[in-house]
């Protein structure tokens, strides 16, 4: 029997177990299965079946949830569901040893950075005054931060020569001068292109001509300026959350995962230290990365609806 067919049969029995043996409601059963799907998607890209899982695989999955900014309570809930599944596998004699036995739960008291709702993202971006000379630039900056999940330093150092709009990617230089390709959404591309006419009117210093986002001083925009833009916008719309450019990166990852995107793909797009920036591309096709962000990112979903 093919492995995926066997997994599907196990999942069908597990669903029945949750309903009949555990007497859980249909909504609770679906919540268990939805959380389990996150692990199964992770294992698929690792080319591991649920019956082959080791503790280190589960620790990598758990670390990935933390890396992309999932709240500790949500991490704990997901891992609780994973433990339930493996207890079932023991009960049904699919496994002799429980790989979750030594799997640690996150510290609930640990506070992660704020995550913005989709509505708050919309309000921030719509709050930008296009009538000012920096308006369209600032709009393009926020769209790029949120649509690509960039660090603020990556945004500030983004080059025109690293924009591959026809292919739908941008090249980003992350920590340790490691480069990665990140999918960019049609909405972000549109906002950047709308900014280009304003950019062409700016007096740019010769050594900064290739930088994408330019300040009024003719240099690439600084981290401090991006912080200032976001703080000013938050005050303008009355947002009480304490946010920074990094908030957009956490929101990007959280919204993608909640929308059904694959955890491993999100890790790759973030360029996190815990995954090899070159070896990851041997496991994940770049077209798959782009399809993940285009399909699951809320701004892209809204963009599709607006352009039907």
Helices and strands as residue ranges (DSSP letters): H 3-16, I 17-21, H 26-46, G 50-52, H 55-67, H 72-91, H 118-126, H 135-148, H 152-156, G 160-162, E 163-164, E 169-173, G 175-177, E 179-183, H 186-200, G 206-208, H 223-237, H 245-258, H 263-270, G 279-282, H 286-296, H 298-306
